[in-house]
Amino acid sequence: MLEFHLRLFCERLKRLLAGEEGTLPLPDSTNLTPLFQNLLTESEIIATTLLGNYEADMARHLFQLIREKFDNLNIPLPFLHLEESDEEDVETADILQILEDINHFVHESEEAIDAFFINIMQQQNRENESESSANMALLVGLHSKIIDIRNRMQQLPPGDNGFDISEKSNEIIRLLNEGQPRLDISEFERGREKFFDLLIEGPSGLAVVAILDSSGFDKTVFAADTYNNNHVKFYFDCLAWVRVSIAYDFGKILDDIIKSVMPPSRVSVIIGEDYQLKKSVLRDYLTNKKYFIVLDDVFDHSEIWDDLEEVLPDNQNGSRVLILVTDPDLLASLEMENGEKIRGDSVLFGGPLIRLKHEAWQFFILHYGSMPLENYVQGEAIPTILSRICSVLELPFHLKICCIYLCVFRPGIEISTRQLYHLWVAEGFIPYNGEETAEHYLKELIHRGFIKVSKRRAGGTIKACYVPSFEWASLFLVAKKTGFVWMHDVEEEPPANVKRCFIVNDLIDFFPLEYSDMYLQSFLNPSSESDHLNPKDCENFFERFKYLQVLNMGSAVLDQYPPGLENLYLLKYLKLNIPSLKCLPSLLCTLLNLETLEMPSSYIDQSPEDIWMMQKLMHLNFGSITLPAPPKNYSSSLKNLIFISALNPSSCTPDILGRLPSVQTLRISGDLSYYQSGVSKSLCELHKLECLKLVNESKPSRMVLSEYQFPPSLTHLSLSNTELKEDPMPTLEKLPHLQVLKLKQNSYFGRKLACVGSGGFPELKVLHLKSMYWLDEWTMGAGAMPKLESLIVNPCAYLRKLPEELWCIESLRKLDLHWPQTQLRQGLRTFEDMEWRYDIQLYPYGI
């Protein structure tokens, strides 16, 4: 792992030689191709052949660094002897010195390459031959340095291959778990019974239950089984499962509870409001509700008690809160019933369900075991972190760097998989335009337990994920000790040769700081804080870090387009938050290496013609963007663009869409009625289009779906606010490859749906019918929707029955019906004894 700088440098050289980096042809006189080829050859010899002989030495050294971390925390570990070697075949200092020199060489090489390419681009506007010649001389001098490193490595004695990371991993976990008592099954059953009695039949007042891990007992699995229990769902009016994690942010917790318990129509109104107002609205909403809220992965955040008291009313109606405690220090402010304070060395007796004192709530702890609480931290948390570190080191290199990169996202925070894929590509971890490869890597990391799925799309693909706290701690520890990233909030001074920086809390404080000698390729701000940035600070920042390839400013607000951004010629990934921006600057279009442009809060009415020069663009994500007509006599297209959201319908002309031959995902948002003719006739130009979302923003709508010429390649279609008067099914059932159809809010105002064609919707798997308030009749022809798996109807207040043909579809498994009327509910009783086949959910629960 310590050699990752060199391995990534080799991959970059391959891209340079393949013409995948740099936007302009190199001058013939530079003779760079043989130079880069020689650098690649020598670098690969060192990275694979020579350093491969010292993997055990490097792994041992990394373990020593990790041991020092736990030593500094005064955590005793029983494996301190495991990384010691009886035979010192290689002087560790020698190999570490060479590794340091290698990292410095890579740093110097990449900076020289970047400076050369920047000068080449700048020469389009001004003469700068002397500086370009100086950079060329630096590049030529690199070859002798890599030869010197290779010669030094060849003179080292053989490495010690006696350190096996897999073997040591198993040994560490065995020693750490040695002597830990196992869970008694009879005690577990007794605790579960008492817990369910408290949950359903317990006191009328609000009861809070804190659940602690213990040996052999997984609190998260236990809580999930409870949360998903049908009896529990029917008993409570509203439920919420919220991840807290090590990075405490009650604003996010508040938003997550609101999104879980309130209807979408109210969420869209309140979610962007003031923090205090949201707390008041949530409390008012829950006042007459019997609620069940689970807070997962809670660390030592003592302020959580006051925060929860402000938003959770006690209505004496049997509401419950479940807190999954990761750090027992959270309970330090509580007392046992006998008045004894809870401390790390406390041993809890009288369990497994134990009553505690609390001023406002009836408070309980569910806990199995008879050891001091701090012992369970050492017995569960430490082995988890160490085992994950070992698992990281065992990964193949391509998975290892993608995995460690996950630490740039805060633990527990929801990560858009689309954004993650784009970042991996921009960082050079996977091939250009390699989203399929990225998806494969993510699935592998999920399978290995480093990351969890939080949302799936209707078609089953992963939409969002998150990194659990212990996994994040493991990844960050490895990233920090290897110099993979620099987290400014933790370390004021950056490690040597670090290329990636991420900020969690104090972006405003970081911007004015001086780091003029730093060579950064990536700067990320994953924070949700919407601080306003000073334009002058931004300009100075861009001047200092001119070699950036990845820039994610997160939610930090810019009041105007930041001056100096156009000088970041190497940018591949850019995310900005400029709500006031209406016109896309021409200077932005000079960033010809840009692959991903994310400005989701900007609604662009006017874009310059120069945008058609950005040939490497793959992803455009705006609140809305209007593309200009291509310049006259301009024959090129944005051939690599595969994702656009959201395109103004005025840009949906044959000339524009015909220049976007690779678009696979498209969201069109605007006045679809006014631009009915252009949109309906132009979509067929997109021969590779798979996913289409149409959002109408005009009132009243005059959209006519039967006039639309959809491309046959379409697999996903979503309609919102289209206010269709005619039944959409006869038009849509003819699409040969459609797999997911979502007719969302106000998409259809009619009372009848009819899938009359025999064999209509031949590939449809998922059907969502939402906000069709007046729908009262739905008919299907024989053989329609033969592959349907999932059906959601929300609401179905007037729908008297479902088509009989639905029950003939062998693939159908899941039905979610919201507010079904009495006649429909009675008709479903026929299938109550067929749980083995159908997953039927009626909402609200218990109706």
N, C-alpha and C positions, 0 to 999 in steps of 0.2 A: 504493500500500500504506500510505502514511503516514496516509491518511484513513480507515482501517478503523473507528476508534472511531465516527465519524459515520455511516458506512454501517450498522453494527450497531445504532446508536441508532435510525435510521430503521426498521429491521426491528422493533425492539421497540415503537416507537410504533404500528406497524401491528397488532401483536398486542394491544396495549392497546385500540385502537379496535375490534378484532374481538371483544373480550371473552375472549381466550385467556390473559390474565394477570390475577391478582387473583381471589379466591374469593368476595368479597362485593359486592353491588351498591353503587355509589357513592351517597352522599347526593345528593338532587336539588339541594340548594343549592350543590354544588361547581361545577357548570357546567364540568366538566373536558373533556367531549367536544370542544367547539369549541377549547379551549385546546390539547389534544393534536393536533387536526387542523391548527391553525395552525403549531404546532411542526414537525409532519411536513412540511407544504408548504414552509416555509422551509428546513428541513434538506435536503430532497431537491433543492431548487434549488441549494443550495451544493454538495452531494455529487456531483451528476451534471452539472449545467450549468456551474457556475463552476469548481469544482476540476478538472473534466475538461479545462479549457483549460491546466492546469499539470501534466499528467501527466508530461511530459518533464522539467520542473524537479524534481519530486519524485523521479523515478527517478534523475536525476543526483545528487541529494543523497544518496539511499540508497547509491548506488555510492561516493560519497565516504566515507560512514561505513564501508562494507565495506573500502575501500582502507586506511583508518586502522587497521583491525583487523590487516591483513596487514603494514602498516608497523610496528606494535607488536611483531609476531612476527619482524621482520627478514627477511621473505620478499620478495625482489625480484620484481616483476611487470612484464611488458613492456607493460602496457596503461594505464599511469598517465595517458597523455595522452588516452585515449578519452572520458573524461567531461567534459573541458574544452570550453567553448564559446567560439567567437570573438566571438559577439554576446551581450551581456548585455541582452536586452530587458526582463527582469524582475529587479529587485533581489532576489536569493535571500533575503536577510534578511527582506524584507517578507513573502514567501509563507510562509516558515518561522515567522515570528512569528504570522501568522494561523492557521497549522496548530496552533501551540501554544495559541492562544486557543480554537480550535475544540475541541481535546481537553479543555481545562479546562472549557469550556462543557458538553460531553457528560458529563464527570465530575460537575459540579455538578448537571446536570439529572437524571441517573440517581439520584444520592444523594437529591435532593429528592423524586423520584417514589417511591423505595423507602421513604423516611421517612414519606411521606404514607400509603402503603398499610399500613405497619406500624401506624401510629396508628389507622387505620380498624379494623384487626383487634383491636388492644388495647382499643378502645372497647366491644367486646362484653363485656369483663370489668370495665372501670372507665371513669369519665369522664375525658376528656383533651382537652376542647374547645380549650383555649388553645394547646396544642402543635399540634393539628391545624390551627388557624387560621394559626399561624405558618408551617407547612409549605405551606399553600395560598398564602400570600403569596409564598413563594419560587418556587412554580410559576408564578404570574402574572408575576413579574419576569423569568422566563426569556425571554419573548417579545421584550422590548425588546433583550436581549443578542444574540439570533440575528439580529434585524433590523440591529443595529449591525455584526455580522460580515459580513452580506451586503452592506451599503453599502460597507464597506471593500474588499471583494473586487472590487466593481464599479468601483472607482476605480483598480485596478491596471492597468498596461499589459498588452498581450497576452503570453501565455507563449511560451516557445521550444519549438517542436515538432520541433526538429532532432535530439533524442536518441531514437533508436529502439532499444528494448531488444533486440528480436530481432536487429537488425543488429549491435549491439555484442556480443551474445552470440557470434555466429558469428566476429566479428573477434577476440575474446578467445581463444577456443579455437584459432583458427588460429595466433595469435601464440605461445601457450603450447606448442603442439605443433610449431612450426616447428623444423626441424633435428633432431627426434627420429628416431633410426634405426628402421627397420622390421624386423620379424621375418623372418629367413631361413627359408623353409619346410623346406629340407633339414636345417638345424640343429634345427628344431623336431621333425622326425620322428626324428632321431638321439637327441634328448633323451627323447622319448616311449618309444622302444624300450628305452633304458637304464633308464628309470624302471620300466617293466613288468617287465624282467628282475630288478631289485632287489626289486620288490614280491612277485613269485611265486617266483622261482628264486634270490633273494638269500640272504644268510647266515641261519643259523638263529636268531641272536640278534635281540633287538628292535631294529628300525631305525626311526629318525625322519627324516622328510624335510620340510624347510622349503621352501615354494614361494613365490617372490617374483614380483610383477608386473614386466613389462617392456613396452616399446612393442610393441603388436600381439599381446601374449600375455595372455589372460584366465585367471588362475590358478583362479578359481572354476568356470568352465565346464570347464576341464581336469580339475579334481578331481571334479566332478560326473559327467563321462563315465566316469572311472575307478571311482568309487563304485558307479555303476549298471550297470557291466559284469557280465554274467552269470558270466563266468569268475572274476571277483573275488568275487562273492557265493558261488559254490560252493566257492571255496578257503578262505575264512575261516569260523570257527564263529559269530562274532557281529560286527556292524558298528554303528557309531554316527557320526552327523554332528551336531556340536554347534557352535552359534554362540557366540563369545566376546564380540566387539565391544569398543568403546572403554571401556565401564563394566565393569571386571573384577570377577567374582564367582565364585570357585571353588566356593562352595556350590551355585550354580545349575548350573555346569558338571558338578559331581559328580552332581547329581540328573538332569540330562539324559542322562549316560552310563548311569546305572543304569536309567532308563526305556527306553533303547534296547537294552541288551544282556541284561537280565534278564527272565524271564517275568512277566506281569502279576500273578500270584498272589504272587510274592516282592516285587515292587515295592510293592504295597499294604501289605505288612508293614513294609518297611524305610524307605520314603520319609520318614516323619515322625520317624525316630529321630535320635539325637545325631549331630552332624557327624563326630566321630572314629569312631563306630561304623560309619557309612555308608562311610567310607573303608576301614575294615578289611574289611567285608563285600564291597565291590566288589573289592578286591584278592584276597580268597579266591576269589570267584566266577571271576575271570579267570585264576586260577593254572593251570588245565588247559585253557584256551581259546586258540585261535588267533584273535586279535582284530585288527580294522582300525578305527581311530578317526581321524576327520577333525575337526580343530579349525579352524573358519572365522573369518576376520576378527579375527586376533590382533594387538593393538597392543603397545606397549612395556611389557609386564607381566613383568618379569624373575622375579617370584616363581612364575611358571607352571612353571618347570623343577623346582623343589623340590616343588611341589604334585603334578605329574604323577608324579614318582619315587615318591611315597608310595602311589599307587593303581594304577600300571601295572607288573605284574611282568614280568620277563624270564625266560620259561620255555624259551628256546632252541628255540622251535617255529615261528618265522617270523612272529611278530606284527609289526604295522606301525602307525605313527602318522604322520599327515599334518598339517602345520601350515601354514595359509595365512596368510602374514605380510603384514600391512598396513603396519606400521611397522618398517623394517629395524633400528632401534635395539634391537629385541628380541634381535638376534643379537650385541649388543656384548660379552656375556660369553664368547663363543666365540672359537676361534682356528682359523686355517688350519692345514693339516698341517705347514707350515714354521714354525709358531710365531707368525706375524703375527696381531695382534689385528684383529678386524673393526670398522671404523669407518664413519662416514657417507661419508668420502671414499675408502673401499676400492673397488678395481676387482677383481672376481672373475674369475680366469683358470682355464683348464682345464676349462671347463664343457661342456655345460650341467649335468651332474650332478657336484657337487663335494663331496669328502669333507672334513669338519671334525673337530676334536678335541672329544671330550666324555667326561667321567669315567665315565658309566654306560651310554651308548648308542652305537650306531653311528649317526653323525649325518651327514646329507647336505643340500646345498642344490641345488634345481633352479632354475636362473636363466639367462635368455637376455639377453645384452647385454654391452657392453664399456665402460660409463660408470660413474662413481662411484654408489654406491647411493642417496645423497641426491638425485641428479639424477632418479631415477625417482619419488621422492616429489613433486618439483616437476612432473615430466612427466605423472604420472598422478593423484595425489591432488588437487593444486590445480586442474587443469582440471575434474575431476569436481565438486568443491565449487562452483566458480564457474559452471559450466554449469548445475548444479541450481538455484543462486540465480536465474540468469536465467530458467530454466524456471518457477520459482515466480512470478516477477513477471509472466510472460506469461499465467498462468492467469486464467480468469474469476473474479470476486470470490467467488462462492459456493464454488468449489473451492479458491481461494487460502486462505481462512480455515480450512477443514477440513484442508487440507494442512499449514499451519503449526502447527496445533494438535497434530499428531502428535509434535512435539518434547517434549510433556509426558511421553511414555513413553520409558524408557531405550532406547538403541539396542540392537537385537538381541533385546530381550525380547519374549516372545510376548504379543500383544494379542488379547483376546477381541473379536471383531467385534460381538457383542451389546453388550458394555460400551461400545465405541467409538460405536456408533449412539446409545445412550442419552445419552452425554455430548454428542455433537453436537446432539441435540435439546434437552437441558437448557441448553446454552450459547446457544441461539437461532440456531445456524448453519443449521438446516433446520427445516421446519414441524413443529408439534406433531403427534405420532403419525405421523411421516414416515419409518418404517424402510425403506420401499421406496426413497424418495429417497436415504437414507443409503447403502443398498447400491449404488445406481447411482453415487453419488459415489465410493465406495470402489473400485469396478471401474475407474472412469475414472483414479483416482490410481495404481492398480496398472498400468494400461495405459501411463501416462506414466512409470513407473519409480520413483515416490517410495516405494513400499511393496511388500513381497513377501508372497506367500501362504505360510503355514507349515503350515496344516491345512485340509482340506476335509471337510465332512460327507459322509455316505454318499450323499446325493442330489446332491452336487456343489457346493452352496453353500459360501461361504467361512466357515470356523469361526474361524480365527485367522490373524494376520498379524504382521509385524514391520517395523521401520524399519532399513535398513542403516546402518552407521556414517557413511559419507560423506553420505548423504542427511540423516541426523539432524543432522550438523554444519552442513549448509547451512540446514536449517529453523530450527535454534536460532539461528544467526547472524542470519537475517532477523527472527525473533521478538524477539531481544534488541535489535537496532538500531531496531526500530519500536515498542518498548514493548508488544508483544503479550502477553508473559508475563514473570514475574520468577522466576528460579531462585535461591533463597536460598543454595544451596551455592556458587554462582559469584559472586554480587553480594550483599554484606551490606546495602547500602542499596537500597531499591526505586526503580525509575524513576518519574518523575512520571506520574500518571494511570493507572498499571498496575492492571488489574482481576483478573489471574490470577496465582496463585503456585503453584509446584510444588516439592516437596522430594524430594531423591534420597537423602540419607544421614542428616541430623541432625535428624529430627523432634523428638526429645526436647529438643535444644538450642534449637530454634525456639520451642517453645510458651511458655516463660517470658518471651520477649523482649517488649518494649513497642513496638507499632506502633499507637498509639491513633488516629493521624490518617489511617490507611490506609482506603481504601474498596475492599474486595475483594469480588468476586462469585463467585470460584472458588478453591478450595484443594484441591490434589491431592497425594497421597502415593503414587506408584507403586512405592515401594520394597517389597521382600519381607521387610524386617527386621521381626521381631515383638517390638519393644520394648514394654514396659508403660508406659502413660501415666498420669500423676497426675490424678485426677479434678478436683482444684482447678485445675490448669493448664488442663484442658479447659474448665471453667466460665469462667475468665478469658478464654480464647480466644474462646468463643462471645459473651461480652459485648463484646469488642473488635470482632469481625467479624460484627455482627448483620445485615449485608445479604447474606450468602452465599446463593447460589442453587445452587452445586455444592459438595459436601463429600465428598471421598473420602479416608478415613483409612487406606486400604490395609490392610496386615497388622499395623499397630500394635495391640496388645492393650489393650482396656479391660476392667477387672475387674468393672465394674458399668455400668449405664446412666448416661451422663454428665449431671450436672445442668446446666441452662441450655440444653440443646439445643432445648427446646420454644420458645425465644424466637427461633429462626431461622425466622420466619414465611414467608420467601420461598423456602425450600429447594425445589428441584425434583428434585435428585439427591442421595442419601445412601447412603454405604457405610461400615459399621462392622464391627469385629471384636470381638464380645462372646461368647466361648464359653460363659460361665457363665449367660447370660440365658435364663430359662425362661418368663418371663411378659412379654408385650409391654406396656409402660407406656401408660396412657391419655394421658399428656402427649404422647407421640409422635404420637398420632392427631390432635392439634390442628394439625399441619403440613399444612394443607389444600391447599397448592400442590404437594405432593410427587407426582412422577410415577414415580420409580424408587426403590425401597427395597431395598438389598443388604445382607444380614446372613448370609452363607453359613455362618458358623461357629455360628450360634445355632439352637437346637432349641426352638421355642416350643410349650409345651403349652397355654397359655391366652392368648387375645387379647381385648381389650375390645370391647364392642359398638360403640364409637365408630369402629372401623376402617371401618364401613360409611358413615361421613361423608366419607371421603377419596375424593371423587368423581373426582379427577384421576389416581389411581393407574393406571399402565399396566404396571408390572413389579414383581413380588414375588419376591425370590430369597433363600431361607432354607435352612439345613440341613433344617429341617422347620418347618411352621407349621400350627397348628390354627385355623381360622376359626370364630367363634361363629355361632350362628343369628342371623339379623337380628332386631332388636327388634320386638316386637309392634306392629302398626299402622304399620309402616315399609314403605313401598312402593318406595323407591328401590333401585337396584342399583349395583354397581361397573361401570358401563357401558363404561368405557375400559380396564379391566384386560384385557390380552392375553397376559400371561406369568405363570405361577406355578410355582415350584419351591422346595421340594417340599411338596406339600399332604398333610397327614395324612389317611388314608382315613376317619377319623371325621367329617371335614368334607364327605365326598362324599354329601350328601343332596339330594333334589330341591329343597328350599327354598333351600339354599346355592348349588348349581351353577346353579339356575335364575336366580339374581341375578347371574350372571357371563356375560352374553350375548355378549361379544366375545372370550372366551378362545380363543386360537389354539394356544398351546403350554402343556402341562400335564405336570408330573411328579408322580406320586403315589407316596409311599414310606411304608411302615409295615406293619401286620398286615393284609394283604389277605384272609387267610382269615377272620378274625373279622368283618371288615366286608364280606364277600362280597356280601351281599344289597344293601346300600346302594350300593356302588360299581358293581356290575354293572347296576343298574337306573337309575342317575342320570346316567351318562355321556351318554346320549342327549339330555340337556337342553342340552348344549354344541353348538349347531348350527353354530358356526364353528370347531370344534376341528380342527386339522390335524395336530399333532404330539403324541403321547401316549407317556409312559414309565411303565411300571408296575414298581415295585421292591418285592418282598415281603421282609419282615423277620421273619417268624414261622417257627418250626420245630416240628413238620413243617408243610408247607403243605397246605391242603385247598382250594386255589383251583380252581374249575371254570370254564374259559374259555367253554364253550358257553352259560352263562347270561348272559354279558355282552352288553349292547345297545350296540354301538359306533355312534357317529354316522357316517353315510355320508360325511361330509366328510373323514374321516381320510385323510391321505397318508403319515404316518410313524408306525410303531408299534414299541416296544421293550419286551421282557419280560425281567426279571432275577429270579433266585431264586424263580421261581413254582412250581418243582417239579411241573409238570403231569404227571398220569398219563395223560390222554387226548391223542390226537394233536390239536395245535392247528390243523392245516392245513384240515380241513373247515369250521371256523368262520371262519377268517381269509380264505380264498380268495373269500368272498362280498363282501368289502369292495370297492366299485366303484372307488374312487380311490386305493387304497393303492399307494404307489410304493416305499417303503423298509420292509422288515421285518427286525428284528434280534431273533433268539431267542438271548439272551445267557446268561451263566453260570447253570447249574442251572435253566434255564427249562423243560426237558422231560426227563423221566427214561425215556421209552419207547424201544423199539428200532426202531420203524417210523414212517416219515413217508409220507403218501399224499395227493397232490394229485389227487383222483379226478375232480373236476368238470370237465366239458368247458368250456374257456375260463375256468377259475378264475384268480384274480389277474390280471385283464385289464390293469391298469396297472403292475404290479410291475416295477421296474427294478433294485433292489438287494436281495439276500437274504444275510443273515449267519446262519449256524448255528454257534453257539459253545458249547463245553463240553457237547455232547451225547455223553458218553463212550461210551455203549452203543449208539449208532445203528449199525445194520448193514444196514438196508434202506430204500430210498427209491424210491417209485414216483410217476409222474406220468401224468395223463390226456392224451390228445391235445388240443393247443391250449392247454394250461395255460401260464401265464406268457409270453405271446407277446412281451412287450417287455423281458424280462429282459436286463440288460447286465452285471451283476457278481455273482459268487457267491463267498462265503468259507465254507469248512467247516473248523472248528478245534476239536478235532482230528477226524480221520476214521480213527481207528486200526482200527475194526471194519467200516467201510463197504466192502463188497466192490466195488461199482461205482456209477457215477452213472447216473441214468435216461437211457435212450437218447433220450427225447424232448428232453432238454436240447440235443443237438447239432442239433436241427431248428429251434432258435430263432435266427433270422438276426441278431438284435440282440446276442446274447451275445458278449462280447469278453474279459472278465477272469475268471480262475479262480484263487483262492488256496486251496491245499489244504495243511493242516498234518498232519504225521505220517501220510501215507497208507500203508495196508498194501500188501504186494507185489502182490496181485491188482489193486488199483486202479491202482497205478503202471504195471503192464504194460498195462492197458487204455488208459492215456493215451498210450502210445507211438504209437498210430495217428495222433495229432494233432501229433506232434513236428515234422512237415514243413509245418505250417499256421500258422507264426508270423505270416504276413500277416493271419491272422484272429484267432487266439487268443493272449492273453497269459496263459500258464499258469505259475504260480509254485508250487513245492513247497518246504515248509519242514519242518525246517531245510534250509538250502542244501546242495546236493550229495548229497542222499539219492537 
